[in-house]
Amino acid sequence: MNEVEISEQDNVLQHLSCSYLSNVQRFPWPKALTFLKEYSQQKRLFEKTLGHPLSLQYPPAGKYLDTFIKTWISKVGDGEVLEDVYDMMTALLSRPLSSNGYRLYTFDNCATFLVTLESVMMCSKGTTGLQSWQACFVACVWATRNKELFYQKRVVELGCGVGLLGASLSPFSSHVTLTDHHGSVLESARGTVRLNKLSNVSVEPLDWRAPAGDISGDVVVAAGPITFVSCSQLFETGPPLTDYSSAWKVPA
């Protein structure tokens, strides 16, 4: 294998690693097949996914792990499955599968990570705010590529969920206020602040139906909220809020 091929493999491996650590629902298995054909290559993939030090420190939800390992084994087919994978599967079967787990997001090609504790369930504890949605990830990528819009600004996030978008803005904003209404969601957002030791981020309750308190900022952000015409009363001027998340495109 020449240096170019090795470099290409390293890039693919890094992409697979980032995808696994962030628990993407559609893991790029076609790209992983190259590493599943040979036992020695499986070891490389294992060290970047299931055996990654960050994954061991911040384990994903049991249900995600269960699906990932079973898919790994099925993709190997008639070949020999890495023993470490079977060991992890055995350990997983010895305890109930959790629906909550850590996700690690990177917006700088794995140089740094943001850690969140999320549910793999679409709806949990009566809310959909305990997991990060794709619109939020796209918003984070866009925001970090346009950080000059937020530099040294006071940012308020509406419908923050676990707080991923606001947390991604914290390195270049003067202060970020995460807001939501559901109690479990607010506690989840506070957990994100604690996990990442974000000293310039606060969490405040905000009910759009009956806004109260003194929450202000220079920039207001939101990722994929469902809003109503009546929500426009939160702003002195401007049209009602609209969900444009489905139209966002991240530049290549």
Buried (B, 14 or more C-beta within 10 A) or exposed (E): EEEEEEEEBEEBBBBBBBBBBBBBEEBEBEEBEBBBEEEEBBBBBBBBBBBBEBBEEBBBBBBBBBBBBEEBBEBBEEEEBBEBBEEBBEEBEEEEBBBBBBBBBBBEEBEEBBBBBBBBBEEBEEBBBBBBBBBBBBBBBBBBEEEEBBEEBBBBBBBBBBBBBBBBBBBBBBBBBBBBBBEBBBEBBBBBBEBBEBEBBBBBBBEBEEEEEEBEBEBBBBBBBEBEEEBBEBEEEEEEBEEEBEEBEEEE
